[in-house]
């Protein structure tokens, strides 16, 4: 996808300065203004694969709110029209109007909103409001609020007067046909987010990057859990290669559905080297069994793997699974003779190749549970 990586601040004085040029044919992404935001390496808390959803919106006349969380980039078909007008791949509201002919423009406080349930509660570090293909019909400004309401509240409960919404992004100008990024500071744990368009317009995609903070009481009730799952607070740290797909997908819930729904690296040509990926557990845990899945990876699965772990940032790496042959498109299960007490793991592939999913079955240690409980309480304060 060709993109313009130059990041310029949206103009807050001229309301049309942030417009993109009208579509002129050819590749609709040729003049898309992308952004290079470091927080996008973190998990997307609004990923549908984690259970996120857009549960309400005050208006979705032209395009449905659910489009906000589609994983793939927004598509544009210049010939596609429906009974209500141009069909856009995003969330688009109708044009707001004033009260009468003498006041045709909406009031300054008028706006549209959508409420997003995060797939898993966490600390928000950055938000991307993507206005791809909304060139002259994007919102003039956006704002974002967040709240923490446990359980499974509906829209009526979230909009009740006693629910406190905290402002993460004040009303801020955005650019059309662009990735608009907002870095978020603070360490609060949130469950829901509200994205507002001022006064109206269209947004193609919404990404909410951050760190999962699981409920320690829930993990304790489960007993044996997947210690590396994103849902339980596992986190991708680094990898030797991210050429075809993100290594972070290895610890997503569920099974992969296609070849790129996992980690696949390029073909390694330097002898006596190998690819690797490193993860951090939510806290110190005792691993008792491991699953390595190469689903949908048939001619490009890893040939062999090994797994190492360490306890603490400066701990020594020790072997959990020795170098072992893998089969393509197969779920592999390993029961450990001795539980491995670790905070980090490193999966090595030899010499290269893909892995769809990895599971580390076990439980938090007493020290790990206490550390996670402290972090949970601090983020809820």
N, C-alpha and C positions, 0 to 999 in steps of 0.2 A: 504494500500500500504506500504510494508516494506521499510524503508528508513534508510540511514546512516546519522545521524544529525551532524556528525563531520564536522565543517567547516575549511578547510585548504586553505591557499592562493595558487592560481595557481602558478606553477613554471614558471618563466620567462626566465630561462637559457636553460633548456633542452626542446626542442620542443615536445618530446614524453612523458615527465613526467606527463602530465595532461590527458593522454589517460586512458580510462576505460579498464578493462579486456574484451576480446572478449566474446560474449554471449555464455554461456555454457549450456543453457537449463534451463527449469523451469521458475520461476517467473522472468520476465525481469527487474522488479523493485527491486529485492532482493539486488542488489549492487548499487542502485541509490544513489547518494550523494546529499541529500536534504540540504536546508538551512533554518535557523530560522531568518527571517528578520522582524523586528518590523513594517516596513512600509507597509507590506502586509495587515494590518488591514484597510488601507485606500482604497478608491474606485479604481478600475482598470479603468483608463481613456481610455484604449484601449479595453474595453468590447464591443463586437459586439451588445449587447443588448442596448447600449447607442448610437449606430450609428457608431462605429469605423469601419475602413476597411483598408486593405492593397491595396493602389491604384496603386502602380507601383513597379517593380523590374527589375534590369538589366538582371537577369538570374534566371530561375526556371526550369532548365532542368530535374532534377530528381524528385522534389517535389514542389507543388504549394505554392506560397507565402501566399495564404489565410489561410493555415493551422496554421500560426503563432498565430491567434487570436481565434482558437477553444477553447471553455470553458473547455472541458473535458481534462484530462491528455492524453498525447500522447500514442498511442497503438503501439505494435510491433508484427508483424507476421513474423517469420523467414522464412516461406515458400513462402511469397508473392513477386513475381518478375514480372516485366513487360517488354515491348520491350526495354526500356532504362536502365534496371537494377533493383536493389533492390528498392521496393516501400517503402518509408518512410513517416511517419506521421509528417511532418514538412515542412520547406522550405529548399531545398537543391539545391545547384548550382553545375555545372560541375567542374572538376579539371582544374584550370588555368595552362597555359604553358608559357614558355618563348618565346623569339623571334626566336631562332634558335637552332640547335643541340649543339652549343657551350655555349648557355645560356638557358638551359632547364627549369630553375625555373622562376616563375613570378617576375617582378620587385617589389621592396619593397613597392611602392605606389599602386600596383594593389589590387583591392578589389571588392567585390560584395555588392550591397545595395538594400534595400527595403524601401519604404516610407509608413508610417502609418498615416492615418488621425485619430486623437483622437475622441472618441465618443462625448466628450464635452470638450471645452477648460479648462485648469486648470494649477495649479502649480504642477510640477512633484517632488515627494519626494523620489521615489525609482523605480528601474527597475530590473526585473528578466529576464535574458536570459537563458532559459531552453534548455539544449542540450540532453534531455532524448533520449536514444537509439542511439544517435550519439556518438559511442564509439571511433572510430578512424578516423571519417570523419567530426568532428566538426571543426569550425574555430580555427586557432591558436590564433587569437586575435579578439576582437570586439571593435567597437567604436560606439558612439551614438551622434547624433546632433538633435537639435530641432529648430523650427521656429514658428512664429506667423503670419499667413496670414488669414485675415478674409474672410468670404464668403465661396464659394465652389470651390477653385482653383483646376485645373487639374495638372497632372504631369509636363507638359511643363511650366506652370506658376511657380510651386514650384522649378523647376530646372533652372529658369532664373537667369542671372548673378546678378540682382538687389535684389534677395532674400537673406537675411542674415541668415545663419544657425549658431547657437551657440553650442559649444561642451559641452555636458553633461558628457560623458564618453570618455576619450582619449583612444587610442589603448591600450587594456589591455588583457593579457592572460586569457583564460577561461578553465574550465575543461570539459572533455567529460562526457556524461551521468550524468549530474549534474545540479542543480539549481545554477546559478551564479547571485548573487545579488549585486546591486550597489546603495548605498545611494546617493541622489542628494541634494545638498544645493542650496540656492538661492530662490528667490521669484517671478521669472518671470512667466507669463502666456503664455502657448504655445498651438498651434492648431495642429501641425504636428510633427512627429518624423521620423528620418532616422536612421535605424540600418544597420551597415556595418560589413561584414565579411572580415577579412584579413588573407590570400588572397582569400579564398573560403571556402566551407563546408556546414554544415547543422545545423539549429536551429529548435528545436521542437516547442517551444511556447515562446511568448513574453508577459510580463505583465508590465504595466506602472501605478504605483500607485501614487496617489496624491490627491489634493483638487480641486474640481470644483470651478471656478470663473465665474459665469454667467455675461452676458452683461446686466447691469441695464436698458439700454434703451430698450432692447427687452422685459424684464419683465414688464416695465412700459407700453409698447405698448399693451401687452396682457391683462393687467388689472388684472382680477381674475386668479390666477395661483395655482398650487399645491406647497405650501410653503415648503413641506418636500421632494419633488422629488430630486433625485440625479442630474438630469439634470438642476435643478434650484439652486443648491448649498446646498441642504439639506445634512446632514452628520450623519451617525451612530456614537454614542459615546461609548455605553457600554450596556451589557445585563447580565442577571443572568445566562443564559445557551445558549450555542452554539453547542449542542451535535450533532444534525443531519444536520443542515444547517445554513448559516449565517443570522443573523437578518438584515444585511445591505440590503438583497434582498427585504425586505418589501417596500423599497422606490425606487425600480427600475421602469422604465417606462413600460407601457403595462401591460397586465394581465399575471398571471403565467400560465405555460404550462404543469406542472406536479407537483407532491407532494413536491419535494425537491426544487422547484423554489419559495421559500418563507422562513419563519422562523418556524422551528419545534424543540422543545426542548424535552429532555427526560421526562419520566413519573416521576412526583414529588410525593414522598412518605412521606415527612415531613408535618404533618398537620399544619394548620394555617400559611402556607407560600405560596408564589406564585411566578411566573416568571414575568419578566419585561424586557423592552428594552427602551433605551433612545436615543433621536435624538436631533440635533441642527439645527435650521433653518438657512438660509443664512444670515439673519439679522432679526431685530424685525419685526414681521408681525401680522396682524389681521386675525384670523381664523374665518370663517363664516359657514363652513360646513365640515363634515368629512365623509370619506368612509373607511370601514373596510371590506376586502374581504377574505373569507376563501376558495377560489377556490381550488379544488382538495384535500382539507383536509376534509375527510368524516367521518372517525372514530377517528381522532386525532386533530380535530379543538379545539381551546380554548373554554371552556364551557361558561365563562363570561369574559368580558373585562371592564376596566375603563381607562379613559384618563385624565392625569393631565398636566398642563403647568406651566411654570414660566417665568418671565421676568428678564433676567440677570443671571449671573453665581451664584449669591448668593440670588436670589429672592425666595420667598416662593412658594411652590407648591400649586396650586389651581385646583379644579375639573372642567374639561371641559365636560366630559361625565361620569355620575355615573355608577356604576357597572351594566352591561347590558348583558342579555343572547344573545349568538350568535348561529346561525344555521350553520351546516356544509355545505361546498361547496356553499356559498351564499354571494352575495354582500349586505352589510348593509350600509344605508345612514342615516346620522344624520344632521339635520339643527339646528344650535345653536340659542337659544333665544337671546343671547347677544354675540357679537363677543369677542373672547379671544385674547388679545394682549400678545404675548409670544415670547421668543427666543429659548426655549427648550420645548420638550414634552416627557412624559413618558407613554408608553402603558403597562398596567398591564394585565396579563392573569390569570384567576382563574380556577383551581389551576395551570394548565399548558396547553399545547396544542399549535397548530400552527396558524399562521396568514400569509396569502399569500401577501397581499398588504395593505398599508394604504395611504390615500390621505388627505391632509389638504388644503382645498380650501379657498383662501382669497387673500390678497394683502399685500405688504410691507407697513409699516407705513411711515410717512414722515421722521422720524428719521432713520428707517431701510433702506430706499432708499438712504439717504445721506451716511450712513455708508458703504453700499455696493458700491456706486459710488466711494468713497474714496479708498476702497480696490481694486477695478477694475483699477483705474488710477495708483495706486502704483504698481500693478503687471504688468502693461503694460509699465512701464517706463524703 
